[in-house]
């Protein structure tokens, strides 16, 4: 059956603070793509866009940030991707909304994409499309692009006051987008005082950083962090000493004596200089990589610097996926293996610790195949538990979750990094591999929880088992699986033992081990 489409010269048109925008309506959802929310010169803070006359089209996605590496079209079965034109002029956002009534005051949920702090975009994954979530949740969905890598997180602060916040420009773009949303979202039927930010992986890390950013405090009400918590010691990044030497190495490679040359260098040459300077630092034992850096604007990672007062006032949902890096899970047809074969797989990884690891695993996951313990995540889960404990100690309203269904691909694969995204966006119909036997029920539970939390600050809803807050002495985690249920401090000892017994599956370190 054909679906209703509307896009004429005069509707749908919305008046923003800066001028009029034309989108389109598909079924009952209005779409506005590629809205410019800020402008910025290289290495400078974002500024408001200039007003315009007439009606601008918002019918195409805007540019995404340039990337340091060529995309590789692989892995699309488990995480279907899309690719798009790139430009440093990348401050664009997209809106899906069920209403253009100024007084509708629909809850607003803002998606911040993953890809660490160096890659990704608001449309990179097929599952990022906001139409279904907007329709299902009867709310406004927003996604955005921002500066990344060398143009978004390269620290030049040692080279002059005008570069004071270059290590956080990607975050500053997001704050600018949130300000635009605050100022304009009512025209799209949204409530500027009921904004939830959510993100996964690097996007979750950006949400965590925004909870530590006072400038963002008035611009959102609550946050959802999906696989985005880590301690500084576990995540490759460049500290201030490293950053200064890195930039000096870049200038030496370029034969330049002023950092200002980096302001006008073509992006490709900027990346070339970065890559030329990086190995020498890695040889000296320095980690290189991109992440926000503590200063007066950003108060630093909560696990290292303590929780910012503003962030503690905001309700947060935070969690991980059972086997984040099970992309590398090589066991095929695990459910047809004999008991002896399964045990052999586990022993190969855990050796003399096998018995203790299995005892703890089977207590935490009584219905799982024991082979899954070889892919169990500790890289994200271990710091997540520490972070949740810290929030609980401060009395902050926090809900913990773990995504742990089994997928049918390759005869059974535990949930991997990004596998919860189609369920949170109510986009299982867009991702073939997500269509597992419990998909309908799981999608209702997950998307329903995200919607309920975005509307009220409480993820409980009628289709989901009771989900208590995470509190000291009552450390409940909602385990989304074939049978979703809230479990009390169920995996702490397991995670500690697995982390001790085997190196965590994690992103690669850049530094040479000494």
KOLMI-896140 format. One record per residue: z, x, y of N, C-alpha, C, O in turn. Coordinates in steps of 0.02 Angstrom, whole numbers, plus 50000, padded with zeros to 5 digits. Each point is the difference from the previous one (the first is absolute). Example, Ala and Ser with C-alpha at 12.3 -4.5 7.8 and 13.67 -1.06 7.14 Angstrom:
2
503905066049716500004995550059500005004550060500335005249999 499314993050054500035004250059500374996150055500085002550055 
//
This chain:
514
500005004249940500004995850060500005004450062500395004850005 499174993650043499965003950062500644999350040500314994750001 499885010650032500605000050041499804999350073499445001950019 501004995550022499854998750070500025006450041500475004049993 499034997050049499955005950043499864997750071499604995450011 500735007750037499904998350070499965006350042500465004149998 499014996750040499945005450049499434998150048499425000949983 500754996550075499514998150050500095004350062500435004450002 499184994450048500065004050061500644998650038500215003950043 500114990549941500604998050037500624999249958500544998850028 499405001749907500604999449958499905003649933499445000449974 501125002149998500665000250029500075005850051499825005749985 500434992750074500115004950053500734999850021500284994650010 500025011349996500705000650019500055004250064499645004950008 500804993150037500125003850062500615004549990500554997649987 499355009050019500555004849996500185002450070499704997950049 500785006549954500215002950064499445003850033500005000850061 499515001549899499485004550027499334996650007499565002550035 500344991949931499364996650002499924995549940500454999249959 498964997750035499884995249947499685003349939499605004750007 500584992849934499745002649937499724994349958500294994649996 499145006749973499714995049955500055002449928499805005649984 500474990149972500035001549929499604995049961499504997350024 500725001349915499684994849960500524996649956500535002849987 499314991249991500454996549955499664999349932499424997949996 500945003849952499754999349931500524996049962500585002149994 499224992049981500474995149975500494998350056499794998250055 500855002549932500504998150050500295006150036500494999350038 499225006649952500285006150029499535002950052499405000949988 500885000650071499625003350053500045007649990500535002749985 498915000650024499955007249992499805003250066499534997850032 500835007449987499815004050058500055007449979500545002449985 498895001050014499975006949975499865004950058499674998250049 500585007949944499825005450046500224998950071499625001350047 501004996549963500274999050067500295006650025500435002949968 499344999450088500255006450029500684998850031500074996250048 500445007149924500684998950026500245005550047500504999150035 499165006649966500195005650044499425004850005499534999949960 500525004550089499545005650007500425006450003500584999850019 499125005849963500385006350002499535006050002499495000149966 500695004750076499665006449998500325004249944500574998849981 499065006149995500265004249946500655003450021500055002950054 500444996749902500675003150008500414996850055500505002950023 499304991150000500384996550052500244993249974499714997249954 500825000350077500274993549981499504994450015499595000650045 500444994049916499534994450011500154996450065500564999850024 498914997350004500054996150062499724993049988499624998949952 500574996550091499734993249996499245000050010499745004250037 499924991249931499284999350010499874996950068500434996650028 498985004649998499804997150063499774992749989499674998549950 500504997050096499774993049994499234999850005499685004550025 500044990049949499284999150002499834992950022500414995449996 498985003850026499744993350017499594997349942499785003849956 500134989750043499594997049948500384999549934500615000449997 499004998849949500284999249933499785005849956499405001349993 501075002249979499855005349953500014997449928500424995849982 499115006549978500004998249929500545003949963500095006050010 500274990649946500485003149955499784998149929500374996749964 499035005550018499674997849938499905005749951499784998849943 500375007350077499905005849956500625004450003500315000750052 499885002149891500565004750000499865005850047499435002250007 501105000450024499925005850045499995006549961500125000149940 499735005250096499995006749969500685001649969500524997750023 499465006349924500615002749971500075007350020499515003150023 501084999649970500125006950019499585004749957499914998849941 499845006750089499645005049959500465003349950500605000750011 499125001249933500385002949945499825007349990499435002050012 501055001949965499895007149990499625001649936499735005449992 500274989849962499665001149936499484994549990500094994350022 499385007449944499494995149981500294995349948500295002249951 499624991250060500244995249950499635001049935499425002049997 500944996449949499705000649933500004993249967500534997049989 498885000449994499974993349970500205000049927499574999749955 501085000750033500254999749932500684996550001500314999450052 499924998349890500634996549996499964992850024500524996950012 498885000449995499934993450028500194994449951500104994350021 499975007349915500234994849954500724998250015500174994150004 500255010950004500714998850011500154998550074500454996050014 499195007250032500114998950071499324999550035499765004950027 499934989149973499344999350032500015001750074500444997650037 499085006549985499985002550068499384997650038499514997749970 500535002950097499444998950044499965005950049500515003250015 498894998350009499915005650046499694997450065499674994850000 500455008850055499814997250065499875005750050500265005549991 499344993250061499875005150050500645002350035500474996250009 499525010250012500595003250028499895002550071499445001750020 501104998350018499985002650068500715001350023500474996649977 499625008350068500675001050029500204993950042500604998950013 498924997350009500134993850037500144994549949499584995749988 501025004649982500144996049940500564994950007500254997449950 499965001250112500564995450010499754992849998499884996950053 500055000449888499754993249990500474996249953500315002949956 499724990550055500384995849954499604993849981499514998350033 500704998449914499674994149973500514994449991500585001349985 499214992550026500464994349996499704994549957499414998350006 501014999049950499854994049962500544994850018500595001649997 499214992450021500494995150021499794992949983499404998450004 501074997349978499824993049985499984995650062499804994249995 500395008450063500034995850060499875004150063500175005950004 499524990950045499915003050066500404996150052499865000550060 500624995749916500444996150045500525004650030500395003149963 499634997550102500485004450035500724998449981500445004450002 499694989349980500694998049984500164999949926500534997749981 499015004849977500104999649927500585004349976500364998149954 499725007750077500555004649984500055001449925500544999549970 498905002450000499995002049930500315007049994499945004250044 500404997049899500255006749986499415004949998499454998249979 500675007950042499485005250003500205005749953500585002250001 498955000149958500135005749957499455005250011499414998449998 500795007750015499555005450022499965005349946500505003149983 498904998049990499895004949947499855006950029499565000850043 500805004249931499905007050020499765003749937500375000549951 499045002150051499675002549940500315006549974500345003650036 499514997849900500225006149969499495005650007499534999550039 500575005849922499585005950005500385005850029499715004550030 500964995549960500425005050032499934999250076499954994550026 500075011250008499895000050073499345003450016499875002050057 499704998649892499375003550011499394995949982499455001750021 500624993049939499424996249977500124992550002500514997650024 498994998849950500064992849995499744996350061499815003150050 500194990349946499804995850055500224992849986500254998549946 499674997250104500224993149992499574996049952500204994649978 499215007950006499564996549953499825004249940499554998249962 500805007450029499835004649946500004996649932499555001249960 500954994750027500054996849935499764992850004500134996550050 499535001349899499774993149995500604995250007499944994750030 500635007449942500594995749999500334999350069500464996050007 499325007850043500294999450067499754993950039500284998550053 499234998049922499734994250037500564994950011500364998349954 499694999250108500574995850017499894992549995500474996250013 498945001649969499854992850001500454996149952500314995150020 499735007149918500384996249951500744999650017500324994849992 499965010850033500715000050017500134995550060500514996550001 499045003450048500074995750057499994992749979500404995950024 499135002449931499934993249976500604997949957500284994750009 499895009649944500564998649954500664999450037500394995549987 499735009050059500645000250035500034996050064500534999450030 498894997849991499964996350063500295004350056500454997850037 499305008349969500245004650051499445004550024499465000249972 500695003550081499515004550030500065006849966500555002849995 498894999949982499975006649968499605004750044499464998350023 500825007649989499675005050042499965006649962500475001849965 498985001850041499965006849974499735004550055499694997550048 500425009049947499815004450056499815006949976500215002349947 499385001050094499835007049991500385004150054500184997350052 499925009049935500335004550048499795007149986499695001449948 500475003250097499815007049991500385003149941500574998249986 499095006349980500275003249940499905007650004499665002550045 500645001049908499925007249988500025004150065500474999350039 499045005049972500045004750056499984996750069500235003050048 499524990949957499994996650065500594995350007500124997350055 500255001649892500564995350003500685003149989500514997250022 499525008749944500655002749981500055007650004500455003049971 499095000250064500035007350009500465001650059499894997750056 500635006249931500505001550051499785005650045499965005849979 499904992650084499825005050050500555000750053499895003050052 500704994349935500524999650051500235006850025500255000650056 499665004649903500205006850022499545002850053500135005350028 499324991249987499505002750044499944996350067499515000750035 501004995449981499984996850066500264992949999499954996649949 500325001250107500314993450005499514994449987500194994749975 499175006350043499524994549991499884998549927499704994849983 500525009749972499924998949928500664997949968500095000949939 500384996550100500684998949977500064995749938500475000949960 499064994550030500074995449943499395000049954499874995049966 499765010550033499395000149959500154999149925499584997649963 501025004450015500174999349929500124992849980500064998549941 499964997150109500154992949986499494995250029500144994150009 499265008450007499514995750034499764994449955499854994550025 500105006749910499824994549955500514994450003499824994150001 500825007850002500534995050006499984996650068500124994050006 499725009950047499954997250067499444994850003500064994950035 499395006449930499464995049996500264993549970499854994650025 500545006049921500264994049967500464996250047499984993850003 500445009850035500434996750049499574996450053500174994550021 499295008750000499544996950048499704993649971499924995050035 499915005249900499734994049967500524994549998499854994150011 500775007749974500544995149999500124997050069500164994150007 499765010050044500074997550069499444995150015500124994750030 499265006949949499444995550010500134993449964499884994650028 500375005849911500164994049962500534995950036499944993950006 500585009450018500534996550036499724996350060500214994450014 499335008750022499744997250062499474994649989499894995950044 499785004249898499414995749992500014995449940499584995549996 500875005449957499934996449936500124992550007499784996249957 500565001650095500104992850009499334996450007499944994249979 499575009250050499344997050008499654998949932499534996149995 500715007449955499734999349932500484995949956499955000249938 500494996050093500454995749962500635003449975500384997049962 499735009350057500565003849974500624999850044499964998650060 500605003049910500645000450036500155007350014500155003849953 499824998450109500135007150016500715002249986500145005949996 500314989349995500695001749985500164999649925500575000549980 498914998549979500104999849928499465004149965499564997449966 500475009350045499515004749974500325004349947500525003150011 499174997149930500215004449945499465005349990499414998449998 500795007849995499535005349983500085001849926500565000249975 498885001149992500045002049929499465005149986499465000050030 500695004549922499535005249984500175003149933500564999449975 498955004049996500085002949934499835007450001499545002050036 500835002149927499905007249996500085002950071500534999250030 498955004149996500055002550068500154994550050500355001150049 499394992849937500154994350043500734998149998500294998250050 500015002349890500724998949994500395005350037500514998650031 499245007749965500325005450038499964998750075500465001850037 498994995349986499924998450071500494994450020500275000250055 499824994949901500504994850014500695003150005500384998550046 499785006049908500655003450001500085003950066500534999950030 498935003549991500035003750063500084995450060500355001850048 499344992449951500074995350055500714997250005500234998250055 500115001449889500714998050001500425005250035500574998650020 499165007549987500355005550032499725001550070500135005350028 499484990149998499655001050064500244994850051499784994249997 500655007750050500274995150048499474996150038500104994250016 499335009050000499484996650037499724994049962499734995350031 500325004849903499744994549959500514994449991499814994549980 500815006750035500544995249985499864992950025500094995349961 499685003850101499914993150024499374996549972499904994150013 499695009649950499334997649983499944997249929499474997249983 501045003549976499984996949934500704998249978500495002850024 499554992449931500654997149981500265002549933500605000549989 498935001349965500205002249934499455004149968499445000150026 500715003249918499505004449969500004999549924500514998349970 498925003450001499935000449927499705006849984499475001850025 500885002149933499785006749982499825000149926500434998949957 498955002450029499755000349931499835007249983499525002850027 500865000249928499875006949977499905004750059499525003850002 500944995950047499925004150060500625003650022500075001550059 500394999849895500615003550018500035006749965499895000549940 500265004750098500085006749972500445004150046500084998450059 500215006749913500395004750041499545005650023499505001549967 500665001650088499585005350028499895005649950499465002949997 501064998849963499925005649954499514998449943499775004649966 500074989150024499564998249945499294998650020499584998649957 500275001850108499344998050025499695005850039500295002250049 499125000249930499695005650036499894998350073499654995250017 500635008850027499914998950071500125006650037500285004749973 499504995450089500055006050041500574999250049500014995350040 500485009349958500544999750049499775003250066499445002250005 501004997950045499805002450066499785007350000499515001950032 500865002349932499835007049995499315000849969499575003750024 500334992749921499355000249965499454997550046499465002950002 500674991650035499494997050042499765004850054499405000550013 501065003150017499815004850053499555005549970499495001850030 500715000949913499605005349968499334997349977499495003550003 500504990349975499374997049978499514999550058499415001849993 500824995850064499564999350058499785007050024499425000950019 501035003949980499815006850019499465002649952499545003550022 500534995049914499495002049952499334996750014499485003149992 500544990550028499384996550017499665003350060499395001050000 501005000650050499725003250060499715006849984499485001950025 500875001849932499765006649980499334999349963499535003950013 500424991349943499384998949963499434998350048499435002249990 500724994050062499494997950048499855005350052499524999450038 500905005949965499925005150052500174997250068499705002150050 500774993249953500184996850063500705002250021500425001549958 499704998750108500665002050024500384994350033500555001050025 499164993049974500334994150030499964994249952499484998649970 501084997950022500014994349955499564994350026499814995649962 500035004550102499594994750028499304999749969499674994850004 500125010649965499354999949967499994994849944499474997349984 501115001349987500044995149945499884992950024499854995649960 500215003350106499914993250027499274997849998499864994049996 499685010750008499294998350006499595002249939499404998549995 500915005249960499655002449941499764994049958500384995349990 499005004849985499794994749954500504999349942500275004949976 499844989050003500504998749948499895004449938500485002749973 498904997950006499865004049940500225007350008500255003049953 499674999750108500215006950013500765000650005500295005149982 500034989650042500734999850002500285000349929500475003649986 499234992549970500215000049929499865006849968500415002549961 499025000450055499825006649973500525005250020500205004149959 500024995750103500505004850024500674998849965500345004849983 499844989050008500634998449966499995002749929500475003349977 498994995449988499955002249930499975007649995500225002949950 499525000450101499975007349999500695003050011500165005249972 500264991450068500675002750016500524998349947500505003449994 499384991449968500504997349954500195004849943500605000849987 498935002449978500185004049942500495005650014500435001449958 499525001950099500465005550015500724997650003500465003549979 499644990550049500674997250003500254998049931500595001049983 498974996149977500194998249932500205006249960500474999749960 499195005850051500165006349965500695002450020500345003349960 499874995250101500665002150023500554995249978500595001150015 499224993549950500504995349975500104993950045500434995949986 499185003550067500054994150044499614994249971499445000949975 500854993150028499634994049983499594997950060500235000450057 499164997449930499604997150054499824992949980499984998449940 499884997650108499874993049988500204996050061500285002850048 499604990849951500114995950059500534994749988500014996649949 500445002850099500494994750001500304999950070499945004950037 500394989649982500324999950066500535005550006500285002249950 499854999950111500475005450011500544997850050499864997050052 500765004549931500574997950041499955002850071499865005850011 500264989750037500085001950070500374994350035500304995849966 499695003950100500354994750035499684993149989500334994950009 499045005049971499644993849990500104997249930500104994049990 499895010549961500104998249929500625003649976500055006150005 500434990249967500665002749985500055003449932500555002049980 498904998649985500005003749937500124995749939500224994350005 499635008649937500074996649936500734998049990500455004250007 499674989549976500694997549993500395003749947500615000950006 499065001349940500355003549947500245006950022500465002849970 499244999850083500195006650024500404999750066500425004350012 499444990650029500294999850066500494994250011500324999550052 499734996149898500414994150008499594994150025499455000950027 500814993249963499644993950017500074998350074500555000050028 498894998550004500004998150071500324993150008499884995649959 500525003450092500334993650010499524994150003500144994749972 499305006150062499524994650006499724997949933499934994049986 499915010949972499734998449934500504996649955499824995749959 500815006150047500524996949959500094992650015500244996349957 499565001550102500074993050018499454995649970500044993950001 499455009349972499424996349975500054999149924500115004949964 499804989050010499964999149928499405003849972499475000350031 500625002749910499475003949969499974998549925500514999449967 498885000050007499875000149928499715006949984499555002350035 500715001049914499745006649983499985000849925500464997949965 499015005250010499965001049928499435004549980499645002850042 500284997949893499515004649971499664996749941500124994249983 499445009649986499654997949939500265004249942500165005950009 499894991149934500325003349942499695006849984500375004849989 498984995650010499665006249979499485001850052499404999749986 500835002350073499565001050058499375004149984499454998250021 500645007249943499435004549990499724999549929499775005049971 500254988950002499724999149932499254999849999499704998549949 499975003150109499285001349998499875005349946499485000049967 500995004750026499925005549953500274998449931500055004449957 500134989450030500264997849935499445000349949499534996050003 500525008749950499445001349954500064996549932499555000749959 500994995750030500094996849935499594993749997500094995450040 499455004349913499584994049991500294995749944500285002549951 499644991050058500214995249948500725001349977500145000449940 500305000350107500705001949985500354994949955500445001849962 499364992050043500344994849961499804999949927500314996549959 499175007250023499795000449930500265006449966499905000949940 500435003450098500265006249971500604998549954500374995250011 499715008949940500584999449956500625002250037499965003350052 500634994949922500625002150031500055007650003500245002850049 499525000549899500035007349998499545003050053500185004950032 499234992249978499535002550050500284999150070499925004350043 500394990049969500304998750066500555005150015500045002850054 500384998349897500555004750009499745007050012500295003850039 499174998049928499705006650009499755001050072500075005450029 499654989350001499765000350069500595001350047499945004050046 500614992549943500595000850042500305007049993500195003150049 499864999249888500295006649987499595005650031500285005150021 499074993949982499575005250029500195001350073499945005650024 500294989250010500185000850071500745001950009500175004250041 500274992649920500725000850014500385004549952500585001650012 499105000549933500315004849955500704998049979500114994449975 500375010150035500684998849977500364994550038500534997649979 499185000250077500304994550038499754993249977500204994950029 499375004949921499684993749980500494994549983499934994450025 500575007149934500464994749978500364996850059500044993950003 500215010250043500374997350057499534996150046500184994650024 499235008149988499514996650043499824993249970499994995050036 499885004949899499804993749969500564994950000499884994050009 500735008249981500574995550001500054996650068500114993950004 499815009950049500044997350068499404995650016500064994950033 499355007249944499404996150013500024993249966499844994950030 500375005049907500024993749964500534995350027499944993949994 500595008950035500514995750032499724996950064500154994350016 499455009650021499714997550063499414995449988499914995050034 499675006849917499384996449986499964998349926499615002949963 500794992450014500034998449928499354997449972499885000449939 499684996950103499384997049976499395004650008499444997949985 500665008250038499445004550013499875004749940500455001549961 498935000750034499805005149951500335006650021499965001950059 500355001649895500365006250018499535005350028500235004550035 499134995149950499525004850026499994999850077499855005050032 500304989249997499984999250073500485004750036499905001550059 500635000749907500485004450033499685006650021500255003350045 499214998649923499665006350018499654999550067499825005150029 500074988749995499674999050065500494997350052499794998450056 500845001249928500494997050045500045003950066500045006250000 499954990250055500025003250066500715001950021500464995949994 499625010250029500625001950034499865002550071500455000450041 498925001349974499835002750066500174995050055500305001950051 499514991849940500164994850049500674996649984500394998450045 499735000349891500584996049982500675003450015500474996850023 499575009749965500625003650012500214999750073500574998150014 499005003850033500204999350071500084992750021500394998650046 499244996849923500094992950017500714997749985500304996450040 499965005749903500694998149983500485003050051500474996650022 499435009749997500435003150051499964996350066500504998950033 498904999249986499884996450063500334993149998500334998050047 499594998549898500304993449991500765000550002500344995950031 499935009249935500735001150002500245001250072500524997350020 499105006650018500195001550069499994993850043500464999050040 499034996849953499974993750038500584995549981500314996850043 499845002949891500554995749977500675002350029500414995950020 499685010649981500635002850027500094998150073500564999050023 498885000450013500034998250071500034992450010500054997650057 499924998649888500034992750005499364996750022500014994350023 499425009249971499364997350022499724995149948500085001049940 499594993950083499714995049956499385002949966499505001450033 500554999649901499485003649964499894996849931500484998049967 498895001650013499824997549934499605005449963499535002950029 500644998449909499685005149960499544996849947500184994949971 499245008250017499554997549948499685005649962499965005750024 499804992749916499615004649959499454996049968500134994649973 499265007950029499424996649971499845003249933499855005949997 500194990249948499995003249935499634996249945500205000549941 499284995750074499634996849945499585005049962499895005650024 499894992549918499545004249961499294997450010499894993949999 499645010650011499304998150010499615001149935500175004449961 499324991650028499645000149936499485005549996499755001449946 500075001950110499505005249999500205005649952500595001849997 498935000949966500125005449952500514998349947500355004449973 499704989250011500464998049948500735000150021500445000149957 499684999850108500684999950025500165005850046500035005749977 500064993050087500165005350049500564997350045499954994550026 500595009549983500544997650045499764999850072499545003650020 500794992250020499794998950069499965006550039500455004249997 499004996650041499865006150036500054998950076500054994450024 499945011250012500005000150073499454995450026499425000849981 500754994550062499544995250030499904993749958499684995350024 500565004549915499844994349956500334993550023499784994649979 500745005850062500324993850024499644996950060500124994350017 499435009550015499694997750062499614993449991500094995550041 499495003849907499654993649993500474994149992499844994450022 500745006749947500484994649991500344998250065500114994150015 500065010950025500324998750065499544996550048500224995850040 499125005749957499514997050044499714993549972499574996950032 500665000949909499724994249966499255000949988499604995450008 500235010849974499295001949991499845002149929499555004049989 500814993449962499865001749931499284998249982499705003349958 500044991450072499314998049986499495005250022499424999949977 500785004850066499545005150026500045006549960499585004450010 500914996449946500105006249963500024998549926500504997549974 498955004049992499924998049930500585002349955500254996149960 499955010250048500505002849955500694996750009500435000649957 499674996050099500644996750013500084993549961500544997149998 498935000749971500024993649964500275000949930499644999649950 501025001550047500375000749938500264993249979499984995350040 500275003949899500224993449977500504996450045499984993950006 500465009950027500514996950043499804999950073500424998950043 498935002249973499785001050069500164994150045500245001050056 499634992949921500114994250043500734999450020500174999150059 500275001549891500724999450014500245005850043500394999050047 499375007149938500235005950037499754999950072500375001950046 499024995949965499734999550067500414995050041500145001250059 500044993249911500404995050034500695002950018500254998850055 500045005049900500665002950012499985005250055500425000050045 499105004649951499965005550047499784997650069500355001050050 499074995849954499754997650065500504995150030500104999950061 500204995949897500494995250025500605003450032500264997750050 499965007949919500575003850028499815003350065500404999950047 499015002949958499775003350062499964994850056500215001350057 499514992949927499944994750050500684997450022500134999250060 500314999449892500664997450017500385005050044500334998050048 499625008449935500355005150039499725000450070500375000650049 498964999249957499695000450066500184994150044500025000650061 500124993849909500174994050039500744999650017500184997750054 500255004549899500714998750008500455006149995500594999650019 499155006049955500435005849987500354999749933500435004149985 499394991049973500294999249933499424998949952499624995250010 500295009049938499424999449956500064994649946499524998949963 501044997850033500094994949948499554994050012499914997750057 499814999749888499594993950004500014996649932500245002949951 499524991150046500114995849941499665002549937500224998249945 499265005950060499655002349940500305006449972499755002649950 500775000150081500285006549980500744999349982500364996150030 499855007749920500705000349982500415002450060499735003350044 500914995149958500435001750057499995007650013500075004049953 499854997850110499955007050020500565001650050499914998750059 500655004149919500545001750046499835006150042499585004149982 500764996450075499945006050041500255006149963500394999549952 499395006450071500235006449973500615002150041499945001750059 500654998249909500625001750034500385005149960499905000749939 500555002950092500415004949965500424996449947500374995350015 499565006949923500344996849944499614994249971500184997449947 499305000450088499574994549976499275002050012499644996750037 500165008949931499355002950013499464996549958499765002649950 500064991450073499504996149963499295002150019499855001250058 499734999249892499295001350009499604994549966500104998749940 499444998150096499564995249968499455003849964499605003450031 500384995949903499495003249959499454994949987500084995349962 499365005850072499424995649991499635002249937499745005649997 500234990049953499695001949937499784993649965499954994750030 499925006049904499814994149962500524994550006499844994050001 500795007950002500554995550014500405003150057500435004349988 499454993450072500335003050059500724997850003500174994249990 500265010750025500724998650007500335005450041499775005750003 500794992450030500395004850038500495003549953500384996749965 499605010050035500435004049956500485004150042499845002450054 500774998349919500535003450036500015007549984500145001949943 499705002250107500035007349994499745002449932500325003849965 499094993850017499775000649931499695006749982499995001849941 499775002050108499625006149981500255006450032499685005149994 500884994750040500255005950036500095006049953499745005450013 500624993649932500135005549953499365002449967499915005949988 499654989449998499355001849970499605004450047499755005249980 500204992850083499615003850049500305007050009499635005050004 501034995450000500335006550008499855004549941499875006050008 500154991249931499885004149940499275002149995499865005849985 499694989650028499295001849996499825005250053499625004649986 500664994750073499875004850054500265006949981499715005150018 500854995049947500305006349978499615003149941499935006149995 499834989649960499715002349937499275002250006499775004249961 499874993150087499285001650007499804999850073500254995850037 499295008649984499774999850070499694993250015499644997349958 500505000050101499714993450016499255000450009499735005050024 499934989549957499304999350017499984998850075500344995550025 499285008450012500034999750073499375003050030499635003549966 500254995250100499465003350035500105007649998500575002350001 498905001449998500045007249994500305003450061499874998050057 500535007149931500275004150054499465004850024499585002349961 500434999250103499515004650028500245007349998499605004650002 501064996449993500275006750006499955003849934500054997049946 499865009550059500005004249941500725001249977500425002250039 499714996349897500685000849974500175007349992499605004049975 501004997850046500215007049996500505000949943500235005649989 
//
